[in-house]
């Protein structure tokens, strides 16, 4: 997953992506898990990836 892709987004597209990422982050954080040990690490990794994506897309970046 080290392949880079360059996208040119207008402000509206970037905002839609950010809104979607925030929704996915909230959904993943609130998800009820039956087996916390295995899922906790996977969930943590996904949340870290989402944070990185949001940081890349935010206008201040």
C-alpha positions in Angstrom: 0.0 0.0 0.0 2.9 2.3 -0.6 1.7 3.3 -4.1 1.0 7.0 -4.3 -1.8 8.6 -6.3 -2.0 12.3 -7.1 -5.5 13.7 -7.1 -6.6 17.3 -7.9 -9.7 18.2 -5.9 -11.7 21.3 -5.8 -12.9 22.6 -2.4 -16.3 20.9 -2.6 -14.8 17.5 -3.4 -12.2 17.8 -0.6 -15.0 18.8 1.8 -17.1 15.8 0.8 -14.2 13.5 1.3 -13.4 15.0 4.7 -17.1 14.6 5.7 -17.0 11.0 4.6 -13.8 10.3 6.5 -15.2 11.9 9.7 -18.4 9.7 9.3 -16.3 6.5 8.9 -14.1 7.5 11.9 -17.1 8.1 14.1 -18.8 4.9 13.0 -15.6 2.8 13.6 -15.1 4.4 17.0 -18.6 3.6 18.1 -18.7 0.1 16.7 -19.7 -2.6 19.2 -17.1 -5.4 19.2 -17.4 -8.9 20.5 -13.7 -9.8 20.5 -11.8 -6.7 21.6 -8.3 -8.0 21.5 -8.0 -8.7 17.8 -10.3 -5.9 16.7 -8.7 -3.3 18.9 -5.4 -3.3 17.0 -7.1 -3.3 13.6 -9.5 -0.5 14.7 -6.6 1.5 16.0 -4.7 1.1 12.8 -7.7 2.2 10.7 -8.3 5.2 12.9 -4.6 6.2 12.5 -4.9 5.9 8.7 -8.1 8.0 8.7 -6.3 10.7 10.8 -3.5 10.8 8.3 -5.9 11.1 5.4 -7.8 13.9 7.1 -4.6 15.7 7.8 -3.6 15.5 4.2 -6.9 16.8 3.0 -7.5 19.7 5.4 -6.8 23.1 4.0 -4.3 24.0 6.7 -2.0 21.1 5.6 
